[in-house]
Amino acid sequence: MRKINLTNIILIASLSLIISSCATIKFSSSPLKPQSGDWLVPGGTPERNNISLSNQELRVKLNELWNYNTDAGFPVYSVTVSDYLAFVSTLEGKIYAFDILNGTKAGSISVKAKSLSSAPIINGNELLFSTNGPENNYLYSFNMIKGEENWMLPINRSETAPVFKEGRIYLATVEGELICVNTNDSTFIWNSKKNNRNEIFNAYYSSPALSGDKIFIGNDNGCLYGFDIRTGNIINKIKTDSKINSDISIFNNRVIFSNNNGELYCTDTTLDIIWRSVTGYKVLSSFTNYNETIFVPTVEGKLLMVNIMDGKVEKELSTAGTIKAPPLLHNGKIYIGSYDKYFYCFDAATGDLLWRKKFDGRIGSSAVVWENYLLIPCEDRYIYCFQ
């Protein structure tokens, strides 16, 4: 286990002291100091692969360090972490900052839209996030040194998690737009709906993923699109027989997604189909991968172990409730919550249940492991931290 840097602890302590009525998030002097295992974007990486970046082991018997009642529910991707600070988004329009060591609230941000679409992206000392309220929707850049917005851009409502790479954020809306914004100067670079006027786009409820110079996303018109990240033009597409509401994950240049008819797809990055598996299960979130196995969460409460080479379902792991959030891979184990109010830990190689823990509410948000801390948002409105 890496020893905690005293400078970081002093930074966190000073951070919590300079908040004015906890109405903002503002550093007193020192900026965030990035750590190797920081969870900076929803899903962990632009490929949205939900693989922990920490190499530290979690205990078999976890100790609860702290919990905090946010008085609100959480989006599917609700937590990002950097330098001992956890940033947590809620469905009532707030972002909280917590000292991960003891749960001390280090500040919060509120937005007019009253709901957030995902956890904030952490870009140095900037938070990037979007809203999904019935009105007053914006894409925000928040400066944690100044404790105020760098800028805010009006956008249409977004119900999915954006992706970020090299100073550009990519965001999908329920109006059928995929937009690209330069976060350095808040300018719109492209809007895929305007750039591809001959294509009929319906709403987006799928969170995109990036690979190389392409961004992939599913649409309610049943198509999986590959767009050029430089121009927003369609490069490739696949037409399926149903809406695509699952998020997209990419593993070793293989694009994984599912449509609402229970068809699971694996393509290459040119969108040539490698295999299609008719599982009969509906998927809403993204996926994770261990060796040659993809873990597929389903609305019907099954976590499928699918061979990434041929699409064969090798094993079905059962819970008693809907699985809405993506599974998390950490050191050979799969961590996932269910609407049955249990949080599960499975052996990633065998699928054997290692342990489960009962909560007071359903679990519909993804867990995050940072160093040897496990963060679990729960529908009882609490965020829990275990070690």
Summary of the structure (lengths in Angstrom):
residues: 387
radius of gyration: 19.7
end to end distance: 11.8
largest distance: 57.8
contacts: 1428
relative contact order: 0.14
helix: 4%
strand: 42%
